[in-house]
Amino acid sequence: MKRSSPAGDAALHPRFSETVRATLRLQWLHIALSSLWNGAGLWRVANGEAPLGPSASWLVLLLALGAGAVMTWGVQKNHRGYAIASAAMALALLAPIVGALVLDATRWPSPWWRWGGSMRNGVGLAANLRGLQHWYRHCHPRPNVPLG
């Protein structure tokens, strides 16, 4: 059986950070938009107005930023940490996505906020699932099959 050269292996199996770069950017975009959403909701509540969705929370804002920090650290130092943070974020996003479908529409200022938030969270869910897919393929490579 012919063995491939180290250069060939590097081409077939790039570093995890290179494989997941675009996905991590999309995850951070979602986190940034979610942080703005929660920050705006908290500001509105502080001024006696309703939040942009069913709730606004410092805890959610801090947990999202913390998950993003763990993802960024995990890409470079601990791939399992990246996977755990991505999985936790994906699970956490199920509640607001389902909430937009089943909760009373009056909990949002307008339908735009309801469905816009749901779409934002749907993109975040897809990004986190894609990140988990990258992690799985990186940790369980098939011989001579390019990752990506």
LINTAMO-V352604 format. One record per pair of residues at least 4 apart in sequence whose C-alpha atoms are under 8 Angstrom apart, sorted by the first residue. I is the first residue (numbers start at 1). J is the second residue. D is the distance in whole Angstrom. If there is no record, write none. Layout:
((I J D) (I J D))
This chain:
((4 8 6) (4 9 7) (5 9 6) (6 10 6) (7 11 6) (8 12 6) (9 13 6) (9 144 8) (10 14 5) (10 15 8) (11 146 8) (12 144 7) (12 145 7) (12 146 5) (12 147 7) (13 138 8) (13 141 8) (13 146 6) (13 147 6) (14 18 7) (14 19 7) (14 147 8) (15 19 6) (16 20 6) (16 75 7) (16 134 8) (16 135 8) (16 138 7) (17 21 6) (17 75 6) (17 76 6) (19 134 7) (19 147 8) (19 148 6) (20 24 6) (20 75 8) (20 131 7) (20 134 6) (21 25 6) (22 26 6) (23 27 6) (23 127 6) (23 128 8) (23 130 7) (23 131 6) (24 28 6) (24 71 8) (24 72 8) (24 127 8) (24 131 7) (25 29 6) (26 30 6) (26 124 7) (26 127 6) (27 31 6) (27 68 8) (27 124 6) (27 127 6) (27 128 7) (28 32 6) (28 68 6) (29 33 6) (30 34 6) (30 120 7) (30 121 7) (30 123 7) (30 124 5) (31 35 6) (31 64 6) (31 65 7) (31 68 7) (31 124 8) (32 36 6) (33 37 6) (33 120 8) (34 38 6) (34 61 7) (34 64 8) (34 120 8) (35 39 6) (35 61 5) (35 64 7) (35 65 8) (36 40 6) (37 41 6) (37 52 7) (38 42 6) (38 52 8) (38 56 5) (38 57 6) (38 58 7) (38 60 8) (38 61 6) (39 43 6) (39 56 8) (39 58 8) (39 61 8) (40 44 6) (40 51 8) (40 52 7) (41 45 6) (41 50 7) (41 51 4) (41 52 5) (41 53 8) (41 55 7) (41 56 5) (42 46 6) (42 51 7) (42 56 5) (42 57 7) (42 58 8) (43 47 6) (44 48 6) (44 49 5) (44 50 6) (44 51 6) (45 49 5) (45 50 6) (45 51 6) (45 56 8) (50 109 7) (51 55 6) (51 56 6) (51 108 8) (51 109 8) (52 56 8) (52 108 6) (52 109 6) (52 113 7) (53 107 6) (53 108 5) (53 109 7) (53 113 7) (53 114 7) (53 117 8) (54 107 5) (54 108 6) (56 60 8) (57 61 6) (58 62 6) (59 63 6) (60 64 6) (61 65 6) (62 66 6) (63 67 6) (64 68 6) (64 89 8) (65 69 6) (66 70 6) (67 71 6) (67 85 5) (67 86 8) (67 89 7) (68 72 6) (68 85 8) (69 73 6) (70 74 6) (70 81 7) (70 82 6) (70 85 6) (71 75 6) (71 81 7) (71 82 4) (71 83 8) (71 85 6) (71 86 7) (72 76 7) (72 82 7) (73 77 6) (73 78 7) (73 81 8) (73 82 7) (74 78 4) (74 79 5) (74 80 7) (74 81 5) (74 82 4) (74 83 8) (75 79 6) (75 82 6) (78 82 7) (79 83 6) (79 135 7) (80 84 6) (81 85 6) (82 86 6) (83 87 6) (83 131 7) (83 132 6) (83 135 6) (84 88 6) (85 89 6) (86 90 6) (86 128 5) (86 129 7) (86 131 7) (86 132 7) (87 91 6) (87 128 7) (87 129 7) (87 132 7) (88 92 6) (89 93 6) (89 125 8) (89 128 7) (90 94 7) (90 124 8) (90 125 5) (90 128 6) (90 129 7) (91 95 8) (92 96 8) (93 97 6) (93 121 6) (93 122 8) (93 124 8) (93 125 6) (94 98 6) (94 125 8) (95 99 6) (96 100 6) (96 118 7) (96 121 7) (97 101 7) (97 118 5) (97 121 6) (97 122 7) (98 102 6) (99 103 5) (100 105 8) (100 114 6) (100 115 7) (100 118 6) (103 107 8) (105 110 8) (105 111 7) (105 114 7) (106 110 8) (108 113 6) (108 114 6) (109 113 7) (109 114 8) (110 114 7) (111 115 6) (112 116 6) (113 117 6) (114 118 6) (115 119 6) (116 120 6) (117 121 6) (118 122 6) (119 123 6) (120 124 6) (121 125 6) (122 126 6) (123 127 6) (124 128 6) (125 129 6) (126 130 6) (127 131 6) (128 132 6) (129 133 6) (130 134 6) (131 135 6) (132 136 6) (133 137 6) (134 138 6) (134 148 7) (135 139 6) (136 140 6) (137 141 5) (137 147 7) (138 147 7) (141 145 8) (141 147 8))
